[in-house]
Amino acid sequence: MKVLIIGSGGREHCLAWKLASASNVSKIYAIPGNPGIAKIGQCINIGISGSDFKSISDFVFEENIDFTIVGPEAPLVDGIVDFFQSKGQKIFGPDKSAARLEGSKVFTKELCVKYGIPTAGSIKFNRNDYSEAVSYIKNLNDGDFPVVIKVDGLAAGKGVIIPQTKESALDEITNCFINNTFGSAADSLIIEEFIEGFEVSLLNLCDGRNIVPMALAQDYKKIFDGDRGKNTGGMGSYSPVPFVDEKLFNKMLSEIIYPSYEAIIKEGINYRGVLYGGIIVSKGQPYLLEYNCRFGDPETQAILPNLNSDLLDLMLRCSDGKLGSSKCSWRNTKCVCVVLASQGYPETSSKNDLIEGLDCPGDAETEKGGNSAIVFHAGTISRNSKIYTNGGRVLGVVASAESFKQARKVVYEAISNIRFEGMQFRRDIAKRVEEEIS
């Protein structure tokens, strides 16, 4: 079977790496791909925006590709699944109607309210409601802060802001509505209460009727250790999450995930693909923060190395509406992913810095003392057989081991051999679970 992966990040490299081990995969393509994926399959330089869907579809026909897998959210929100289905082509991911769960935070919030799904209280404002939004913030008491401001549309993982003071909240409202920092993504926004707790990511496979939960992961959004600094697309992750016991996990499913999927079906939405719930737990009660319509990044890099099941088979079953009673089988290992980001990220993003210390530039696995550190490429580019940074999150270094302590040791030893100008990474990924669980 020939498989095409849409996207160019660490998530897509991880998907390619996992699928390459499937016995029935004969060739992997990626559009546009990256230097890491190029070591596994063939990368094709085609864009992935809405205007490029025809070129991608034509390529699928020309190469007789059997199955296309969409990594990032933007093509899903723009309707690539609808386009492929209109051409009779098999594709993994939700259609445009279903992808609204990520494409519009307002839509998801209203769905939660309608069906009684636990989530933070909030209020919506449109761009022409600027003065009302300002008045709302001014009328809050100091004890009401921090608050959470979420732009409605896609914002590359940076559309959630948590102002600590009234003054900073007013500044953010101005940035969204007047300074146009997020463009049309901030034509609407919601201001919601801040819930204190810990967050987890719960990814679920869906076939339109059935839903199969995957292993939990925990993501680290802030750029600096100790959850300080600006929000990013994700600076690291680990899986599983051992301090979530079976009772709490089942509560997440019974109070949030399953009711949400039932609500989606009642709304006439045929959701096939990955439904990714961002959940916060406060005093033992889980609340939905947001839904994403695809595999998480970098959660995927921490989840898939532990997956025993045939990923391609599961994806095909989702696409065909045949998940039935399928379940995911997992290895009894712990996985840690640490992201290496470019200089200046997330405010700015340095490019064209030479990356040194990759034993075999572009290869996924590098042996380190008998254990494997897997290096997934994200923001990289290849020139003259050398690998350079291409901005943003550059690499994801991953290891699986019997304990989080050992996985962290392998990851950070591998990182010590990698160098590029201004390289940023967090040193506390999975540190808590190493200290408390390992």
N, C-alpha and C positions, 0 to 999 in steps of 0.2 A: 504494500500500500504506500502511495506517495502522499506525504503530509506537508502542508504549508502552514507556517506560523507567521502571524502578522505582529510586527513590533520589533523593537530594537534594544530592549532593556535587559536587566538581570533576570527578570521574571521569564522573558522569552528564551533566554539562554538556558535557564533551568528547565523549562518545558522541553526544549530541544534535546538537552542532555538526558532527561528522563525517557523521552519517547525513543531516543536512539537505541535503547536497550530492548525495545519491544520486538519480538520475533517477526511480527508481520509488517514492520515498517521497512520498506525498501529504499526510500530516499526522503530526506528532509530538505525543504526549502524554507527560506525566511525572507520576508519583505518588511523593511529594508535589511533587517538583521544587524549583526555587529561582528567584530573580528573573532570573538569567542565562538559564536554560532557558525562562522565560516569554517571552523575546524571540524564541525559536525556535519554540516550540510552546505547547500548552495544559497548564497545571499543575492538578492535581486534588488537593484536600486530603483524602486518605485515608491512614490509617496503613499501615505495611508489616509489622507483626508478624503472627504466626500467626493471631491472632484476626481479622485484617483480610483474609485471603486471599479469603473469599467475596465481600466488597464489591468487591475489585479484579476478581475474575473476573466478577462481575455487570456491572461497568462495561465490561469488555472485550466482553461479549455485547451490551450496549446500544449501544455505539458501533461495533460491527462491526470491532474492531481485529484486524488480521491476525497480528501478531507482537509478543510481549512480551520485553523484554530486562531481565534482573535485574542491577543494579549491585552492591549491597553483599552481604556474605557472610551476614548473619543470616537473611534470608528464605530463602536457599538451604539453610542448615543446618536451618531450621525446616520445610522441605519444600514451598515454594511451587511448585516444578516438578512434584512429585508431584500436588499439588492441581490445577494447570492441566491436566496430562495426563489426570487422571481426568475432566475436563470436555471433553476433546477439543480443548483450546486449545494453539496453537503457542507455545513459549516457549524462550528461550535460557538455558542454565545447567545445571549438574549436578543430579541428583535428590538426595534426602536421604541415600541410601546413599553416593553418590559424594562429597557435600559433607563427609563425615566427615574427608576428608583435610585440611580446614582446621578443621573443628569439633572435632577431637580430635587434639592433638599426640601423645598416647600411641598412638593408632591408627596414625598415620603412622610414628612411630618403630618400632613393632613390625613394620609392613610392610617397612620398610627392613632391619631385622635379618633377617627371614624370607627376603628375596630378595637379600641381600648388596649392597644399594645403599649407597655410601659416605656415612657420616654420623658425627657425633660420638658417642662412647661416652656412655651415660647410664644412669640408674637411676630407676625410677618409685616414687612414694610416694602413697598415698591419704590423705585427711584424717585418718582414724583411725590413720595411721602417723606422727603428729606426732613422738612421742618417738624413733622410729627415724630420722626425717629429721634431727632435731637431733643424734642420736648420729653419724650419717653425716658431717654437717658438722664436728662437733667432732673427729672422727678424721682429717680431712684435714690435710695439712701446709701450711704457709704457702706453699710453692712450688706448691701445687695451684691457687692462686687467680690470676686470677679464675675463677669458675665461672659457668655459665649456668643460671638457673632459669626454666622455662617452665610457665605454668599450662596445663592441658589444654584448656580451652574458650575461647570467644571473649571477648576483653577489649579490643575497640576499638583493637587495635594496640599495647596497652601491657602485654601479658601476658608479655613477655620481659624479665627483669631480669639484670643482669650485676654481681653483688657483687664488689668488689675485695678484701674481707677476710673473715675468718671471722666477725667480729662482725656485719658488714652482712648476710652470708648468713643468719645466725641470725635477724636482725631480719626479713628478707624471708620466711623460712619462717613465722615467727610472724604476719606480716601476712596471708599467704595462708591459713593453717589456723586461726588463732585470732581475729585481728582481722577476718577475712572481707572483706579489701580488694577482692577480685575476685569475691565471691559464689560461686555454684555453679560458676563457671568454674574455680575452684581446688579442686574436690572431689578432683582428682588433679593432680599436677604431676610434672615430670621435672627432675632435676638432671643436667646434662651438662657434659662437658669444654669448655673454651673453646678455640676454634681461631683462631689469629692469621692474618689474611689480609685480602683485599678481597672485598666482596660484590657480586653482580650479581643482577638479576631477569630471569628467562627465562620469558616468557609463551608458551603454546602453545595452538593451537586444536585441539579434539578432537571427533570425531564418533562415538565408541564403538568404532571400529576403527582409524582413521587419526589421525595427529597431525602438525600443521604448526607448526614453531617460528616465532616472531616475532622482531623485532630486540631485542637486549639493551638493558637500561636499567640505570642505577645510581641507587639511592635514598639519601637522607640522613635517617637516623632521629633523630639527636640534635638538640636544640633550638638549640644554639649552634654557632658556627663552630669548626672544628677537631674536630668530633665530641665536643663537651663537653656536659654537662648531661643532663637526663632524656630517655628515649626518647619519641618522638611517633609519630603515624600516618604521618609523612613530611613533611619540610620542603623537599623539592625533589628533582629528578631530571634526568637527561639521557639522551639516546639518539642514536646508537648508542654502544657502549663500545669505543673504538678500540684500547685496549691489550689487549683479548682477541682474539688472532689466530684464524685459521680452525682451526688444530690444537687449540687449547684449547676453542674453541666446540664442535667435533666431539666432543671428549672429554666435555664436559658432556652432550651428547646421548647418546653411546654408553654412558656409564657411569652416568648418573643418569636423564635424562628418558625415553629409550626403554625401559630396563629397568623403570622405575617404571610406565609405561603398560602394558607387558606383564604386570606383576604385578597391576595393577588388573583387567585383563581376566581373568587366571587366577582372581582372587578372585570373579569373577562380577559385577563392577561395570560398569555401562554408563555410562561417563563421557563426557558431551557438554557442551561449553562451553569455558571457559578453564581450563587447568591451569597455575598460576603457581608456578614453582620459585624459591625464594630459595636461592641457591648462594653458598658462600664458597670462595675459592681460596687454598690455602696451599701454598707451595713447588711450584707448578705442578699440584697435585692438587685437583680440585673435590670438595666435599662438600655434601650437601643439608642446609640449615638447616631448611627448612619448605616445605610446600605450601600454597598458597591456591587457592580454588575459583572465582576471579573475576578480572576485570581489576584490576590494582593501582592504587592512588591514593597518590602522584601519578605513577607510571610511565606510566599511560595517557595523561596529558596531554603526555608527552614522546615517546611512541611513535606515537600516531595521526596527528599532523600530518605525519609523514614517510611515511605509508602511501599508496601509489599504488593498491593494489587496492580493489575495491568491498567495503567492510566489511560491508554488509548481506548481500551475496551469500555471503560467507564464513560469516557467522553462520547464515544459512538452511541452508547446506550442513552445518554442524555439527549443527543441530537435526534435520535430515532424515537424518543418517547418510550424507552424500554428499560428503564432502571429497575422497575419492579421492586423486589426485596433485596437488591444488591447492597452489599456493605463494603466498607474499606477495611483492608487488613494492614496492620502496622507492625513495623519492627519495634522491638523493645529497646530503642536507642534514643539518645537525646541529641538534638541538633541545634547549632548556634550559627547565626549569620551576622557578620559585621560588615557594614558598608564603608568603603573608602570614598570620600567625596572630594571634589575639586576645591582649589583655593577660592575663598570668597563665598562659597555656597552657604546658605540659600539666597542671600541678597544679590550676589553677582556670581559669575561662573567662569573660572579660568579654563582655557582650552590650549591644545597643542603643547602640553608639557609631556616630555618623554617619561614613559613608565619603565622603571628598571626593576629587576628582581623576579620577574616572571620566568620560571625555569624554561618553559616552552611557551612563549607568548601566544595566547589564544587557546591553549589547551585547557580543558576543564579541571583536570586533576594533577596535583603536584604532591609527590610523596614526601612526607615529613616524619622521619623517625618511626616508620612502620604504620603510620596513620595517614589518611588522605585528607588534605585540605583542598577543597574544591573552589576554584576561582571562577566566578561567573562575571562576565563582562556586561557593562551597562553603557556608561558614557565613554566609550573608547573608539579609536579610529586607527587604521593600519596604513602606514606609509613606508615603503622601502624595507619591508620585513620587520619594521619596528612598530610598537604600540604606543600611541599617544592618548592623552586625555581629550575628551570631546565635550567636557562640561558636565555640571551637575553631579549626580552619583556615578562614580566611575567604575568601581568593582564591588563585588560582594564576595567575601571570603567565608566559606562554610565548612563545618566539620560535624560529623556524627560520631558519637562514642557511647560507651556504656554509662557514663556520668556526664553531667554538665561541666564538672571540673575538668575532665579530660578533653571534652569538646572545646572548651574555652582555651585550654592550653595549646591545643593544635592550631586553632584559629589565630591566636595572637602570636604564636611562633612564626606562622606563615606570613602574617602581616609585617613582622619585623624584617623580612627579607624584601619587601616591596617598597619602592620609593618613587615619588614624583613630587614636583614642586608644589608646596602648600598643601600636601595631603592631610585631610582631616578625617578622624574617626573617633568613635566613642570607645572608651576602655571599660565601660561598665555593662556591656551587653550580657545579660544572663548572670550577672554577678550575684544578684540576690538569691537566685535559685541555686547557684553553686554553694553559697554560704549556708543556706537554710535547708536545702534538700539533698545535695550530693553527699 
